[in-house]
Amino acid sequence: MKGNKRSKLGSISSRSLAGQAYKIIKEAIISLKLEPGERLREVALAKELGISATPVKGALARLEQEGFVEITRFRGARVAGIDDQDVRDIFELRELLEGAAAKKAALNFSAEDLLKGEALLEAMREAYNISDIQSYAKPSRDFHYLLIEKFGNQKMIRVLKTLDDQLERIRITAIRTPENIPLFIEDYEGILEALKAGNPEEAEKALLAHLKRSKEAFSKSREHRGS
């Protein structure tokens, strides 16, 4: 709603209202502006976005199909929690695919790739120094995709990208505890050193250690916040 200083979502234009509402609400869920378990009242959301409740209802129905929203009869809609089994499955898949990608990347990691990796690390450090979690999340994600894309398996890339939105919510849950970020940066430095040295086993080992730390950080952060 225009002029609403407390707005979490912002406002949108009159064109493709349901689609725009879907994108804005989904981004707010992924970034944890809307927390797991938080009530999603259609009228309140519509007022905040400056639109009618009808496109909001459509957006919430679409988000329910994707697992980001739970809609219960007589109780309305809530932001879906992050299911424990989903987390286990996602990390198991990442260990298998990203571990293999790290090993292969170590065999063909170029000077240009090294520069990209170093630039991403520097962006992470800068984001941490100014306590900007959102700015940290993007280079962190891009670092992983630097390795995955070096693997050259398009089906692997598509599989992991289908998990991107759920994974981003997990990632942001883990990094919103600030003391985790320097440890993650150290992990990435270790991965990059192994890649630079062309050591496949060390690259895989460092990558798997990072994923283990990420999973533990996510679990501790969620327990601390009771989500």
C-alpha positions in Angstrom: 0.0 0.0 0.0 1.4 3.3 -1.0 2.8 5.3 1.9 2.7 2.3 4.3 6.1 2.5 6.0 5.5 -0.9 7.7 4.8 -2.7 4.4 6.8 -5.9 4.0 5.7 -6.5 0.4 5.4 -3.1 -1.4 2.8 -2.4 -4.1 2.2 -3.5 -7.6 0.6 -2.2 -10.8 -2.8 -3.2 -12.2 -1.3 -5.5 -15.0 -1.1 -9.3 -14.4 -2.2 -8.8 -10.8 -2.3 -12.4 -9.7 1.1 -13.2 -11.3 2.7 -10.1 -9.7 1.1 -10.9 -6.3 2.4 -14.5 -6.6 6.0 -13.3 -7.3 6.0 -10.7 -4.5 4.5 -13.0 -1.9 6.8 -15.9 -2.9 9.9 -13.7 -2.6 8.7 -12.5 0.8 8.4 -16.2 1.9 11.7 -17.2 0.5 13.5 -14.3 2.0 11.7 -14.9 5.4 10.1 -11.5 5.4 7.0 -13.7 5.9 8.0 -16.4 8.4 7.0 -20.0 8.5 3.7 -20.3 10.3 2.7 -16.7 9.7 -0.9 -16.1 8.9 -1.7 -14.9 5.4 -4.9 -12.9 5.4 -6.2 -12.2 1.9 -7.8 -8.9 2.7 -4.7 -7.6 4.6 -2.3 -8.7 1.8 -4.5 -7.2 -0.8 -4.6 -3.9 1.1 -0.8 -3.9 1.5 -0.3 -4.6 -2.2 -2.9 -2.1 -3.3 -5.1 -4.6 -5.2 -8.3 -6.6 -4.7 -8.4 -9.9 -2.8 -9.2 -11.9 -5.9 -5.7 -12.0 -7.4 -4.2 -12.6 -3.9 -6.4 -15.6 -3.5 -5.2 -16.9 -6.9 -1.5 -16.3 -5.8 -2.0 -18.1 -2.5 -3.6 -21.1 -4.3 -0.6 -21.3 -6.7 1.9 -21.1 -3.8 0.0 -23.8 -2.0 0.6 -26.1 -5.0 4.3 -25.3 -4.8 4.5 -26.1 -1.1 5.1 -22.6 0.2 1.6 -22.0 1.6 -0.8 -24.2 3.6 -4.5 -23.5 3.3 -6.9 -25.0 5.8 -10.6 -24.9 5.7 -12.0 -22.4 8.2 -8.5 -21.4 9.3 -7.2 -19.8 6.2 -3.7 -19.6 4.8 -0.3 -19.7 6.5 3.3 -19.8 5.4 4.3 -23.4 5.2 7.0 -24.7 7.4 10.1 -26.3 6.1 9.6 -30.0 6.3 12.3 -32.0 8.0 12.2 -34.8 5.5 12.4 -32.3 2.6 15.5 -30.8 4.2 17.1 -34.3 4.5 16.2 -35.1 1.0 17.5 -31.9 -0.4 20.9 -32.1 1.4 21.3 -35.8 0.4 20.7 -34.9 -3.2 23.1 -31.9 -3.0 25.8 -34.1 -1.4 25.6 -36.6 -4.3 25.4 -34.1 -7.1 27.5 -31.2 -5.8 30.2 -33.5 -4.5 30.6 -35.0 -7.9 30.6 -31.6 -9.5 33.3 -30.4 -7.2 35.5 -33.3 -8.1 35.1 -32.7 -11.8 35.5 -29.0 -11.5 38.9 -29.5 -9.9 40.1 -31.2 -13.1 39.1 -28.3 -15.4 39.0 -25.2 -13.2 40.5 -22.4 -15.3 42.2 -19.1 -14.4 39.0 -17.4 -15.3 37.0 -19.6 -13.0 39.4 -18.9 -10.2 38.9 -15.1 -10.7 35.1 -15.6 -10.6 35.4 -17.6 -7.4 37.6 -15.0 -5.8 35.2 -12.2 -6.8 32.3 -14.1 -5.3 34.2 -14.6 -2.1 35.0 -10.9 -1.9 31.3 -10.1 -2.4 30.5 -12.4 0.5 33.0 -10.8 2.7 31.8 -7.3 1.9 28.2 -8.3 2.6 29.1 -9.8 5.9 31.1 -6.6 6.9 28.0 -4.5 6.4 25.7 -7.1 7.9 23.7 -7.5 4.7 22.3 -11.1 4.7 20.5 -10.7 1.4 23.6 -9.5 -0.4 25.5 -12.4 1.0 23.0 -15.0 -0.2 23.4 -14.3 -3.9 27.2 -14.8 -4.2 26.9 -17.8 -1.9 24.4 -19.4 -4.3 26.4 -18.4 -7.3 29.6 -20.0 -5.9 27.7 -23.3 -5.8 26.5 -22.9 -9.4 30.1 -22.1 -10.5 31.0 -25.6 -9.6 27.8 -27.2 -10.9 28.0 -25.5 -14.3 31.6 -26.8 -14.6 30.3 -30.3 -14.4 28.6 -29.7 -17.7 25.6 -31.9 -17.0 22.4 -30.0 -18.0 20.1 -32.5 -16.4 21.9 -32.1 -13.1 21.6 -28.3 -13.4 17.9 -28.5 -14.1 17.3 -30.8 -11.1 19.1 -28.5 -8.7 17.4 -25.4 -10.1 14.0 -27.0 -9.4 15.1 -26.9 -5.7 16.4 -23.4 -5.8 13.5 -21.7 -4.1 13.2 -24.1 -1.3 16.9 -24.2 -0.9 17.1 -20.4 -0.7 14.7 -20.5 2.2 17.0 -23.0 3.9 20.1 -21.0 3.1 18.7 -17.8 4.5 17.5 -19.6 7.7 21.1 -20.7 8.2 22.8 -17.4 7.5 20.5 -15.1 9.4 22.6 -16.2 12.5 25.5 -13.9 11.7 28.2 -15.9 13.4 27.7 -18.7 10.8 28.8 -16.6 7.9 32.5 -16.3 8.6 32.6 -20.1 8.9 30.8 -20.5 5.6 33.3 -18.1 4.0 36.2 -20.2 5.4 34.6 -23.3 3.8 34.4 -21.6 0.4 38.0 -20.5 0.7 39.0 -24.1 1.3 36.9 -25.3 -1.6 38.5 -22.7 -3.9 42.0 -23.7 -2.7 41.4 -27.3 -3.6 40.0 -26.3 -7.0 43.0 -24.1 -7.6 45.3 -27.0 -6.7 43.4 -29.3 -9.0 42.8 -31.8 -6.2 39.4 -33.6 -6.8 39.4 -35.5 -3.5 40.1 -32.4 -1.4 37.5 -30.4 -3.4 34.8 -33.0 -2.8 35.8 -33.3 0.9 35.7 -29.5 1.4 32.4 -29.2 -0.3 30.8 -32.0 1.7 32.1 -30.5 4.9 30.5 -27.2 4.0 27.1 -28.9 3.3 27.3 -30.6 6.6 28.0 -27.3 8.4 25.1 -25.7 6.4 22.6 -28.4 7.4 23.7 -28.1 11.1 23.4 -24.3 11.0 20.0 -24.5 9.5 18.8 -26.9 12.2 20.2 -24.8 15.1 18.8 -21.6 13.7 15.3 -23.1 13.3 15.4 -24.6 16.8 16.6 -21.3 18.3 13.7 -19.5 16.6 11.1 -22.2 17.3 10.1 -22.5 13.6 
